[in-house]
Every structure is written in C-alpha cells, then in structure tokens.
Amino acid sequence: MSDTRQAILAAARSAVQARGYNALSFREIGKEIGVKSASIHYHFPTKGDLGAELARDYTAQGKAYLDELSACDSAVGCFDGYLAIFRKALEDDNRMCLCGIMAAEQHDLPEQVRVEVSRFTDMNVAWLESRLESLLPELRADAPHDRAIAIFAAIEGAQLVARGRSDATMYDRAIQSYRASGLIPG
C-alpha cells in the first residue's frame, strides 16, 4: 500500500473517530497530509469508497487483535483485553470506536459503508459469543448470542457516554456496573 494511501487512511480514521463520518472532508485530509484533494480522489474516488475502506481496515485490525486475544484461557483476562481496546480509543484524544461512531450515522452512510460497519458489529458479536461459549460453558443454555449482543451494545454505549462527558472514568464506572450485574465476566 502506498505511503500516500496510508496517510489518507490514517488522517481519515482520526477525523471520523473525532467528528464522525459526516465531517469527513477530502479537502481537510489533503491539508493535513499535504496533498491536493485530487490525490485523495485518485486513491478513493468517492467519500463512500474511503469510508468503506476505513471500516474494512478497522475490522481487519480488530479481527487480528481478537484473534490474539482468543488465546486467553481466562474469562476475566480475555474480557479485560477486549474492554481495554475500547477504553484506548477514549484515551486517544477522547475518540470513539470508528465503526461505532459511523453506526450512529447509519442513515447518512452510503450502502457500501453500512455493509462494512455491519461486518464489524457481526465480527465482534461472533467473537464475544465464541468466548462466552468456550470460557463460560455454563452459559450455553442462556442464549450466548443474545448476551454477546448485549455486551457489545453495553460497551459501545459506555464509550459513547464517557466520550460525551470527556471522562474515561465514566467508561470504567459503567464497565464495573456491567460486571457487578453479571453481564460481563469479571
């Protein structure tokens, strides 16, 4: 992948995580990385193409991280690692999960971006479900798929609330509450 393409993706990811997909501007990305917007159009003909590639790349990076985390043999350790990645975004200048913030703009997204954002959600839910089934076999009768959806939604929600307050400790408090209620192992 070319250096310019990588720079475009990095700047676009940062912009979307900070301000959302609707604020994504080829002109602003160009200013940030020192190229004309025509250069960005060369790599990504439309904003939808760029958004879809961002979500695909983010999902691939997330999958690689989750594949590494799958080696955990402790439910608490495994979920600690999972929770940490969402907190890390908050620590990075109060940013959001890229696909989470784009999902909030669902109705404004081109179809190709919606598809990629949905893939991210599906990947996370499938991973959570597999971890629940393998690390907590007693939960198999308790609809692990539904619980995985609830966990994912709770984590994304905790991140959103914390971001809205510019206070990562709000995320921590929500996670502690989820753990105390038994939703998240720990």
N, C-alpha and C positions, 0 to 999 in steps of 0.2 A: 504494500500500500504506500502511495507517495507521501512525502512529508507534508505537502500542502493539504492533501485529503485528511491526513491525521490531525493537522492543525485545525482544519474546518470542523471536524467531528468533536474535537476537544472543546473548542470555543462554543460550538452549538450546544453541546451537552451542558456546559457550565451555564449558558444563558437559559436553557429550558429548565434546569434544576433550580435556578434562581427566580425566574419570572414566568415560566410556563411556555407552552408551545406557541400560543398566540403572540407572544412578544419576540419570537424568533425572527430575526431580520438578517438577510444576506448582506445588506449594507453595513450593519453593525459588526457582523462577524468579519467582514472584509477589513473594516477599520482596525479591529482588534488584532488580526493576524498580518495585516499589511499587504492585502491583495485587493483587487477590484472585485466587485460582486459578480462580474462576468466570469472570473476564475472559479468562483464557487458554483455558478451555473454549469460550468464545464464538468465538474465532478458530480453535481446534483442538479439536474435540470429544473426540478421544482422543489418547493418547500416540503411537499409531501414525500418526495424521494429522500430528502435529507432527514425528515422526521422518522420515516420508516427505517432508514439505515441506523439512526441513533438508537431506536428501540431494539432493532436486531442485534446491534453491537452490545448494548446494555444487557440484553437477555443472554447473549453468549458469555459475557463476562460473569454474569450472575450464575449461569449454569456451571462454569468452571469452578467458581467459588463453592457452590453447593456440592459439586462432585467431590471436592477436597473435604468438605465438612461431613460428607456421608461416611467417612472412615471413623467418625466418632462412635464409641460404643456406650457412651453415657448420654441419657436423655437430656440431663441438665447441661452438660458440656456442649452438646450438639445445638441445643436451643440457644445457649449463651452466644455461640458463634453466629447463629442466624440473626439474633436480635442486635448484635454488635454492628452488623453491616448497615442496618437502618439507622442506628444511632450515629454512625460515622458520617452519614450524609448531613445530619444536623450539625455535627462538629465542623464540617467543611462550609463555613460561612452561612449556616442556617439553611442549607439546601434540602431538597426533598428527593425521594426516590424518583428517578426520571420517569418511569412508567406510571407511577402513582400520580404525579402531577399532570401527566398527559391524560390519564384516565379521567381526571376531574374535568378535562376539556373535551370529553368524548364527542359531543355534538359538533364541535368545531374541527375535528380531525378528519383528514381525508381517509378514505376506506383503507388504503394500504398501511396507514399509521395505526388505525384502530385494530387491524388484524395483528400487527406486531405487539401492540400493548396487551392485547388479549393473550398472546402467546406467553408473555412474561408472567401474567397472572396465572395462567394454566400451569406453567413450569413450577412456580412457587407452590401452588396448591398441591400439585402432584408430589413434589419433594416433601412437603410437610406431611402429607398423607403417608408416604412411604416411611418416613421417620417415626411417625406415631405408631404405625403397624409393626415396625421392626423393633423399636426400642421400648414400646409400651404395649405388648401383645394383649394385655387385658382390655385394651380399648377397642379391639376389633369389633366387638358387638355394639359399640357406641357410635357407629357411623363416623369412622375416621375422616372420610371425605368432607362431611359437613363440618366437622371440628377443624379440619385444615383450612377450610374457607373462613371460618370464624376467627381463627388465629391470624391469618393473613390480613383480613379486614381490620382486626383489632390493632395490629402492628402498624399498618398504613395509617389508621385513624390516630393512633398515638403520635405518630410522626407529624401528622398534619396539625394536631392541636399544639404540640410543642413548637412547631415552626411558627404558628400563628402568635404565639407568646414570645418568640425568640428566646426560648428557655428549654434547653435539652433536658433539664431535670424534670420537666413535665412528662417527657417520654419515659424516663426512669420510673416516675411515680405510677404512670399508667401500667407499665410492664409489671411492677411489683403487685399492683392490684390484680392484674390478669393471673399472675402466679398464685396469689393468695386465694383467688376464686377457683383455681384448678384448671383454668382454660389452657394455660401454658405450663408445661412441666417445669418444676423448679422448686 
